[in-house]
Amino acid sequence: MSIQSTGLAADEIGLVVSPKRACALLDCSRPTLYGMINSGELRSYKDGSSRKILTSSIMQRIERKLAEAQATT
């Protein structure tokens, strides 16, 4: 899934996103997202009762996955 397919321009994504938006960006389920958070693959924090996920950690995950895919070809 690309950023464009989420209906967001690259400059509209802030430093942090909600779990719902992170799921859309990563094209994954909520349990999968929280698994990545719990394993330390994605960085997040609680802001009151809201969870915020750092977009930099989302981009790092995408870059790792791309590197893995290129290494296997």
HELIX and SHEET records of a PDB file:
HELIX    1   1 GLN A    4  THR A    6  5                                   3    
HELIX    2   2 ALA A   10  GLU A   12  5                                   3    
HELIX    3   3 PRO A   19  LEU A   26  1                                   8    
HELIX    4   4 ARG A   30  SER A   39  1                                  10    
HELIX    5   5 THR A   55  ALA A   71  1                                  17    
SHEET    1   A 3 VAL A  16  VAL A  17  0                                        
SHEET    2   A 3 SER A  50  LEU A  54 -1                                        
SHEET    3   A 3 SER A  44  ASP A  47 -1                                        
END                                                                             
